[in-house]
């Protein structure tokens, strides 16, 4: 069984802790298929439809980068979250600044 971290989305889902997978599926009404490592992001660029930044308050305050894959990808019309790509491949990358502006 794959364990996803629990997060609190800002101004969404009544501010409750929820699994990352379930929360994203509820918010975007699209299936969640996994993660994209930030160091491999260049490989995915041809398969990305849109990128959205979703504010979270827990486990750390910042923004998650959520991407939707297009019809040419292996898993069409699904969403993924960008991760740090370090030792823990399922730890979401939380952005503290967005376009040089503090969040």
FENDA-V813046 format. One record per pair of residues at least 4 apart in sequence whose C-alpha atoms are under 7 Angstrom apart, sorted by the first residue. I is the first residue (numbers start at 0). J is the second residue. Records with the same first field share a line. If there is no record, write none. Layout:
BEGIN
I: J ; J
END
This chain:
BEGIN
3: 18 ; 19 ; 20
4: 18 ; 19
5: 16 ; 17 ; 18 ; 19
6: 16 ; 17 ; 18 ; 19 ; 55 ; 57 ; 58
7: 14 ; 15 ; 16 ; 17 ; 55 ; 56 ; 57
8: 14 ; 54 ; 55 ; 56
9: 14 ; 54 ; 55 ; 56
10: 14
17: 21 ; 22
18: 22
19: 23
20: 24 ; 31
21: 25
22: 26
23: 27
24: 28 ; 29 ; 30 ; 31
29: 77 ; 78
30: 77 ; 78
31: 77 ; 78 ; 79
32: 77 ; 78 ; 79
33: 79 ; 80
34: 79 ; 80 ; 81 ; 82 ; 89
35: 40 ; 79 ; 80 ; 81 ; 82
36: 40 ; 81 ; 82 ; 83 ; 84
37: 81 ; 82 ; 83 ; 84
38: 84
40: 44
43: 47
46: 68 ; 69 ; 71 ; 72
47: 66 ; 67 ; 68 ; 69
48: 67 ; 68 ; 69
49: 66 ; 67
50: 64 ; 65 ; 66 ; 67
51: 64 ; 65 ; 66
52: 62 ; 63 ; 64 ; 65
53: 62 ; 63 ; 64
54: 61 ; 62 ; 63
55: 60 ; 61 ; 62
56: 60 ; 61
61: 93 ; 94 ; 95 ; 102
62: 93 ; 94 ; 95
63: 92 ; 93 ; 94
64: 80 ; 81
65: 78 ; 79 ; 80 ; 81
66: 78 ; 79 ; 80
67: 76 ; 77 ; 78 ; 79
68: 72 ; 75 ; 76 ; 77 ; 78
69: 75 ; 76
70: 75 ; 76
71: 75
80: 91
81: 91 ; 92
82: 88 ; 89 ; 90 ; 91 ; 92
83: 90 ; 91 ; 92
84: 88
95: 101 ; 102
96: 100 ; 101 ; 102
97: 101
END
